[in-house]
């Protein structure tokens, strides 16, 4: 009979939060298995092209992994620090190599790529073992603790967990893409002339922080709460028949660290039919059509894009919100707005309540003072040895919209790893 492999912790999902959890578990001498369905790590940061990391003020609550990520990315020339001191501008392709470097050198950490969970064996409220399906065979694996970092809650569903469904609205998703062979200098002169609002459009070059390369950020939406200079051009694209009206809904561009001449697009938006796979699949087809429409538009209307080419379309959809686990403590919008404090906070952040809508003037962006999140919001209410991290955080819809960003998700992964270490070895110092 085949011997069952045993671990202290099994992490399902090698994305933003899962990699953080794996790194801290391994560093704290836990025998760890990281299971990833793709053939690379990073999730939406790499496969989804979700760059840069959105800036969120923290007070060093569970930021060890993030700081190590920045340090390692620097060595691979895949990171810059922007003018607002946001050091989370990464190169999504090189980040795959960076994450391999960070996680593959631990003797107590195994990584399985192109592997998914086939089945879960439970006893009462405890997950005893799981069956993994690889390209070659199925493997029975046992652990003391499990962490769902899938983003879609695939593992938690297999475990029979309950989920929160307290809202009829959903976040709108995006399918990101990257355009190369752009004359960045020419484009930056163009956009700073068109848009004088530096809160929306700005550029930055620094010998140390950007390796003396010119970087930028700019954006536009169809919302009328403020004037968006680039929307005047998008309207022309609609009038000429190059764009559709919905293409104007959200339009955001960033330069890419360590990739001269490349521009990352945080668009087009996708209507959220995540619970209907047929409609969702049609949305992905329409999103790729929208990418080509946007590409034709920028070549005609934006200086610097004349000789540009599409070099990358995300292999993962930028899903902002899908399922939220019913946790031991359901974190709420009131907890954020009141800045409620907790004895052992997972994180401290100030990223705003940020809800993307598919209709004009219905998106929400509410700035917050610093808020905390308790570990209990990452612990399943139904399974005693299961944690759910990242976008699965047990929070209501509004609170989730602030917590879902990458820096906070990394802190969640790190905090859970430390919490498991403390449960396994109560007398050990972390």
VMD Tcl script that draws the C-alpha trace (Angstrom):
set ca {
  {0.00 0.00 0.00}
  {1.31 3.44 -0.96}
  {2.67 5.49 1.96}
  {0.68 8.72 2.45}
  {2.82 11.88 2.38}
  {2.38 14.01 5.51}
  {2.85 17.76 6.02}
  {2.31 20.33 8.71}
  {0.59 22.65 6.22}
  {-0.81 22.30 2.72}
  {-1.51 25.51 0.81}
  {-3.80 25.27 -2.19}
  {-3.09 28.13 -4.58}
  {0.30 29.69 -5.34}
  {-0.95 33.21 -5.98}
  {-0.49 36.46 -4.11}
  {-1.51 35.25 -0.64}
  {-0.52 31.61 -1.11}
  {3.11 32.40 -1.89}
  {3.31 34.62 1.20}
  {1.91 31.84 3.38}
  {4.29 29.25 1.88}
  {7.35 31.45 2.35}
  {6.63 32.21 6.02}
  {5.61 28.60 6.79}
  {8.86 27.30 5.31}
  {10.96 29.96 7.01}
  {9.41 28.93 10.34}
  {10.43 25.30 9.80}
  {7.00 23.89 9.00}
  {6.90 21.02 6.54}
  {4.90 22.66 3.77}
  {3.32 21.74 0.45}
  {2.26 24.40 -2.05}
  {-0.19 23.21 -4.71}
  {-0.60 25.32 -7.87}
  {-2.82 24.54 -10.87}
  {-0.73 26.66 -13.28}
  {2.90 26.02 -14.24}
  {4.06 29.20 -12.51}
  {3.57 31.06 -9.23}
  {2.12 34.50 -8.65}
  {-1.51 34.11 -9.69}
  {-3.02 37.42 -10.73}
  {0.29 39.26 -10.23}
  {1.86 37.18 -13.00}
  {-0.81 35.36 -15.01}
  {-3.36 38.13 -14.54}
  {-0.89 40.99 -15.23}
  {-2.28 42.79 -12.15}
  {0.46 45.38 -11.70}
  {1.47 47.49 -9.93}
  {0.59 46.60 -6.33}
  {-1.88 49.24 -5.18}
  {-0.41 51.50 -2.52}
  {-1.74 51.00 0.99}
  {-0.23 52.50 4.11}
  {0.89 49.85 6.59}
  {2.69 49.91 9.93}
  {4.80 46.82 9.32}
  {2.08 44.35 10.33}
  {3.12 41.09 8.64}
  {5.14 42.72 5.87}
  {8.24 40.50 6.03}
  {7.28 38.57 2.90}
  {6.39 41.69 0.93}
  {9.69 43.35 1.85}
  {11.59 40.22 0.79}
  {9.68 40.19 -2.50}
  {10.74 43.78 -3.22}
  {14.35 43.00 -2.26}
  {14.53 39.92 -4.48}
  {12.77 41.60 -7.42}
  {15.38 44.38 -7.33}
  {18.10 41.79 -7.96}
  {16.29 40.71 -11.13}
  {15.70 44.30 -12.34}
  {11.97 43.64 -12.10}
  {10.96 46.33 -9.59}
  {10.84 50.10 -9.36}
  {9.70 52.54 -6.70}
  {7.34 55.20 -8.02}
  {7.23 58.87 -7.02}
  {4.58 58.26 -4.34}
  {7.02 55.81 -2.67}
  {5.04 52.81 -3.88}
  {7.72 50.13 -4.20}
  {5.28 47.57 -5.62}
  {5.82 48.26 -9.31}
  {6.82 44.81 -10.61}
  {7.45 43.11 -13.94}
  {4.87 40.29 -14.18}
  {6.98 37.96 -16.34}
  {10.19 38.29 -14.35}
  {8.17 37.96 -11.15}
  {7.59 34.29 -12.03}
  {11.36 33.77 -11.80}
  {11.61 35.89 -8.65}
  {8.99 33.77 -6.87}
  {10.72 30.55 -7.95}
  {13.93 31.93 -6.47}
  {12.25 32.86 -3.18}
  {10.39 29.60 -2.63}
  {12.39 26.80 -4.27}
  {15.40 26.88 -1.94}
  {13.63 25.66 1.22}
  {14.28 21.97 1.89}
  {11.03 21.76 3.89}
  {8.84 23.28 1.14}
  {7.57 21.18 -1.77}
  {5.88 22.80 -4.77}
  {3.55 20.91 -7.10}
  {2.70 22.66 -10.37}
  {-0.16 21.73 -12.69}
  {-1.88 20.01 -9.78}
  {-5.41 20.30 -8.40}
  {-7.36 18.88 -5.48}
  {-9.52 15.99 -6.58}
  {-11.18 15.08 -3.28}
  {-11.24 15.88 0.45}
  {-11.51 13.35 3.27}
  {-13.13 14.84 6.39}
  {-13.89 13.57 9.86}
  {-16.41 15.72 11.71}
  {-15.05 19.30 11.41}
  {-11.50 18.26 10.52}
  {-9.93 17.74 7.10}
  {-7.90 14.56 7.50}
  {-6.39 14.24 4.02}
  {-6.83 15.18 0.38}
  {-6.39 13.56 -3.01}
  {-4.32 15.54 -5.49}
  {-4.51 15.09 -9.25}
  {-1.34 15.75 -11.22}
  {-0.69 15.26 -14.94}
  {0.63 11.79 -14.18}
  {-1.24 10.34 -11.22}
  {-3.36 10.91 -8.14}
  {-1.70 11.36 -4.77}
  {-3.11 11.00 -1.25}
  {-1.68 13.70 1.05}
  {-2.25 14.44 4.73}
  {-1.67 17.64 6.74}
  {-2.43 19.11 10.13}
  {-3.62 22.41 8.65}
  {-4.89 23.52 5.25}
  {-4.94 26.96 3.65}
  {-7.27 27.83 0.79}
  {-5.54 30.49 -1.31}
  {-7.31 29.67 -4.58}
  {-9.16 32.98 -4.90}
  {-12.19 31.09 -6.16}
  {-12.70 28.99 -3.00}
  {-12.44 25.72 -4.93}
  {-10.90 23.93 -1.96}
  {-13.29 25.39 0.62}
  {-16.22 24.22 -1.49}
  {-14.84 20.68 -1.51}
  {-14.55 20.95 2.28}
  {-18.26 21.80 2.53}
  {-17.77 25.34 3.82}
  {-20.48 28.00 3.98}
  {-20.09 31.29 2.14}
  {-21.34 34.84 2.50}
  {-23.87 36.05 -0.03}
  {-25.15 39.27 1.43}
  {-25.21 41.39 -1.71}
  {-26.87 41.24 -5.11}
  {-24.14 43.32 -6.71}
  {-20.76 42.05 -7.81}
  {-17.44 43.66 -8.60}
  {-16.79 44.02 -12.31}
  {-13.77 42.11 -13.58}
  {-11.01 42.99 -16.05}
  {-8.94 41.20 -18.66}
  {-5.59 42.97 -18.70}
  {-3.10 43.19 -21.53}
  {0.32 44.65 -22.34}
  {1.37 46.59 -25.42}
  {5.04 46.77 -26.43}
  {7.23 48.86 -28.73}
  {5.81 52.09 -27.32}
  {7.79 55.33 -27.43}
  {7.39 56.10 -23.72}
  {9.12 59.48 -23.91}
  {6.82 60.63 -26.71}
  {3.70 59.30 -24.99}
  {4.55 60.96 -21.67}
  {4.98 64.34 -23.38}
  {1.59 63.79 -25.01}
  {-0.40 62.79 -21.90}
  {1.07 65.44 -19.62}
  {0.13 68.04 -22.21}
  {-3.41 66.64 -22.55}
  {-4.04 66.03 -18.82}
  {-2.71 68.64 -16.37}
  {-4.27 66.90 -13.33}
  {-1.27 65.24 -11.64}
  {-3.57 63.29 -9.33}
  {-4.65 61.32 -12.41}
  {-1.74 61.59 -14.87}
  {1.88 61.85 -13.81}
  {5.36 60.70 -14.81}
  {8.55 59.92 -12.90}
  {12.20 59.32 -13.60}
  {14.84 58.74 -10.93}
  {18.38 57.35 -11.15}
  {17.93 55.11 -8.11}
  {14.22 54.32 -7.91}
  {13.53 53.77 -11.63}
  {17.03 53.02 -12.97}
  {16.80 56.38 -14.75}
  {13.93 55.07 -16.92}
  {10.80 57.16 -17.45}
  {7.64 55.73 -15.91}
  {4.04 56.93 -15.80}
  {0.46 56.31 -14.76}
  {-2.74 57.68 -16.25}
  {-6.44 56.82 -16.23}
  {-9.93 57.70 -17.39}
  {-13.49 56.52 -16.67}
  {-16.90 57.44 -18.01}
  {-17.99 58.62 -14.53}
  {-18.81 62.32 -14.33}
  {-17.72 62.89 -10.73}
  {-14.58 64.54 -12.06}
  {-13.11 65.63 -15.37}
  {-11.17 62.90 -17.17}
  {-9.09 64.47 -19.93}
  {-8.44 61.24 -21.83}
  {-12.17 60.53 -22.04}
  {-12.45 63.24 -24.69}
  {-10.31 61.01 -26.92}
  {-12.25 57.86 -25.97}
  {-15.49 59.60 -26.96}
  {-13.97 60.35 -30.36}
  {-13.11 56.67 -30.70}
  {-16.74 55.78 -30.01}
  {-18.01 58.38 -32.49}
  {-15.70 57.01 -35.17}
  {-16.86 53.44 -34.52}
  {-13.46 52.18 -33.32}
  {-14.66 51.75 -29.72}
  {-17.93 50.70 -28.12}
  {-19.49 52.86 -25.42}
  {-18.67 50.34 -22.68}
  {-14.98 50.53 -23.62}
  {-15.01 54.01 -22.06}
  {-16.15 52.69 -18.67}
  {-12.64 52.11 -17.29}
  {-9.29 52.88 -18.88}
  {-6.04 52.76 -16.89}
  {-2.44 52.56 -18.06}
  {0.90 51.97 -16.31}
  {4.47 51.60 -17.47}
  {6.13 48.28 -16.62}
  {9.20 47.84 -14.41}
  {12.19 46.44 -16.26}
  {10.36 46.36 -19.61}
  {11.38 49.31 -21.74}
  {8.66 50.33 -24.17}
  {5.90 48.27 -22.55}
  {2.57 49.60 -21.23}
  {0.17 47.62 -19.03}
  {-3.59 48.19 -19.42}
  {-6.00 47.68 -16.51}
  {-8.92 47.18 -18.87}
  {-11.23 46.27 -20.51}
  {-13.91 45.70 -17.89}
  {-15.92 42.48 -18.03}
  {-19.52 42.09 -16.91}
  {-19.52 39.74 -13.95}
  {-21.33 36.56 -14.95}
  {-19.03 34.41 -12.83}
  {-21.94 32.21 -11.67}
  {-22.99 31.50 -15.27}
  {-20.12 29.77 -17.13}
  {-21.78 30.17 -20.54}
  {-22.28 33.93 -20.25}
  {-18.86 34.25 -18.61}
  {-17.17 32.51 -21.54}
  {-18.90 34.84 -23.99}
  {-17.68 37.78 -21.90}
  {-14.08 36.60 -22.27}
  {-14.49 36.46 -26.05}
  {-15.93 39.98 -26.03}
  {-13.10 41.15 -23.75}
  {-10.48 40.03 -26.28}
  {-12.41 41.84 -28.99}
  {-12.39 44.91 -26.75}
  {-8.62 44.60 -26.34}
  {-8.19 44.76 -30.09}
  {-10.55 47.75 -30.30}
  {-8.54 49.56 -27.62}
  {-5.34 48.67 -29.42}
  {-6.60 50.15 -32.70}
  {-7.76 53.23 -30.80}
  {-4.46 53.99 -29.06}
  {-2.47 53.53 -32.27}
  {-4.62 56.17 -33.95}
  {-5.15 58.66 -31.12}
  {-2.20 58.42 -28.71}
  {1.22 59.72 -29.68}
  {3.96 57.17 -29.03}
  {1.81 54.13 -29.88}
  {2.19 54.38 -33.68}
  {4.44 51.30 -33.95}
  {3.11 49.44 -30.91}
  {2.14 45.76 -30.81}
  {0.13 43.62 -28.39}
  {2.69 41.45 -26.56}
  {0.63 39.84 -23.80}
  {-3.00 39.11 -22.92}
  {-3.59 37.86 -19.38}
  {-4.03 34.12 -18.99}
  {-6.12 34.74 -15.86}
  {-9.12 37.04 -15.55}
  {-8.77 39.89 -13.07}
  {-11.59 38.75 -10.78}
  {-12.01 41.24 -7.95}
  {-14.56 39.30 -5.92}
  {-16.00 35.82 -6.24}
  {-16.69 33.93 -3.02}
  {-16.14 35.00 0.60}
  {-15.91 32.37 3.29}
  {-18.13 32.32 6.36}
  {-15.45 32.92 8.96}
  {-15.36 32.79 12.74}
  {-15.57 36.59 12.65}
  {-17.30 38.21 9.69}
  {-15.57 41.53 9.13}
  {-17.88 44.40 8.16}
  {-17.95 47.80 6.55}
  {-18.64 49.28 10.00}
  {-15.39 47.72 11.27}
  {-13.49 49.62 8.60}
  {-15.28 52.94 8.97}
  {-14.97 52.87 12.77}
  {-11.31 51.75 12.57}
  {-12.08 48.96 15.04}
  {-8.97 47.53 16.68}
  {-8.19 43.91 17.54}
  {-5.81 42.18 19.95}
  {-3.73 40.45 17.27}
  {-4.29 42.22 13.96}
  {-3.45 40.45 10.71}
  {-2.80 43.73 8.93}
  {-3.18 47.46 9.17}
  {-4.01 49.31 5.98}
  {-5.82 52.31 4.56}
  {-6.73 51.20 1.03}
  {-10.16 52.66 0.22}
  {-13.50 50.93 -0.18}
  {-13.26 50.39 -3.94}
  {-16.28 49.02 -5.85}
  {-16.22 48.79 -9.65}
  {-19.65 49.07 -11.28}
  {-20.76 48.35 -14.84}
  {-22.98 51.44 -14.93}
  {-22.01 55.10 -15.09}
  {-21.49 56.97 -11.80}
  {-22.16 53.87 -9.67}
  {-18.57 52.99 -8.82}
  {-17.53 53.71 -5.23}
  {-14.22 54.98 -3.83}
  {-14.27 55.91 -0.13}
  {-11.02 56.84 1.57}
  {-10.46 55.37 5.02}
  {-8.35 55.93 8.07}
  {-6.16 52.97 9.05}
  {-8.12 49.81 9.82}
  {-7.19 46.37 11.15}
  {-8.31 42.82 10.38}
  {-8.50 39.97 12.94}
  {-7.15 36.46 12.33}
  {-10.64 35.06 12.99}
  {-11.78 36.51 9.64}
  {-9.41 34.06 7.93}
  {-10.55 30.99 9.88}
  {-13.38 28.82 8.56}
  {-16.46 28.68 10.78}
  {-17.16 25.15 9.52}
  {-13.77 23.40 9.41}
  {-11.46 23.64 12.41}
  {-8.14 23.19 10.56}
  {-8.91 25.31 7.50}
  {-7.91 28.91 6.80}
  {-9.07 30.94 3.79}
  {-6.91 33.89 2.74}
  {-6.65 36.59 0.11}
  {-9.88 37.31 -1.73}
  {-11.64 34.60 0.30}
  {-11.46 36.69 3.49}
  {-14.62 36.47 5.61}
  {-15.88 40.00 5.09}
  {-19.02 41.67 3.80}
  {-19.05 43.03 0.27}
  {-18.03 46.63 1.07}
  {-15.24 45.66 3.47}
  {-13.98 43.07 1.01}
  {-13.55 45.75 -1.64}
  {-10.90 47.39 0.56}
  {-9.21 44.20 1.78}
  {-8.81 42.43 -1.57}
  {-5.68 44.30 -2.73}
  {-2.38 42.47 -3.08}
  {-0.42 44.01 -0.21}
  {-3.18 43.14 2.26}
  {-3.51 39.64 0.79}
  {0.21 39.05 1.35}
  {-0.14 40.11 4.98}
  {-3.03 37.68 5.36}
  {-0.89 34.81 4.09}
  {1.98 35.73 6.36}
  {-0.26 36.10 9.42}
  {-1.93 32.73 8.91}
  {1.46 31.02 8.55}
  {2.56 32.51 11.88}
  {-0.74 31.57 13.51}
  {-0.38 27.94 12.44}
  {3.20 27.89 13.70}
  {1.98 29.16 17.07}
  {-0.74 26.51 17.24}
  {1.68 23.72 16.41}
  {4.48 24.98 18.64}
  {3.00 27.24 21.36}
  {6.33 27.81 23.08}
  {8.29 28.71 19.95}
  {9.31 32.25 19.13}
  {8.50 33.61 15.67}
}
mol new
graphics top color blue
foreach p $ca { graphics top sphere $p radius 0.5 }
foreach p [lrange $ca 0 end-1] q [lrange $ca 1 end] { graphics top cylinder $p $q radius 0.2 }
display resetview
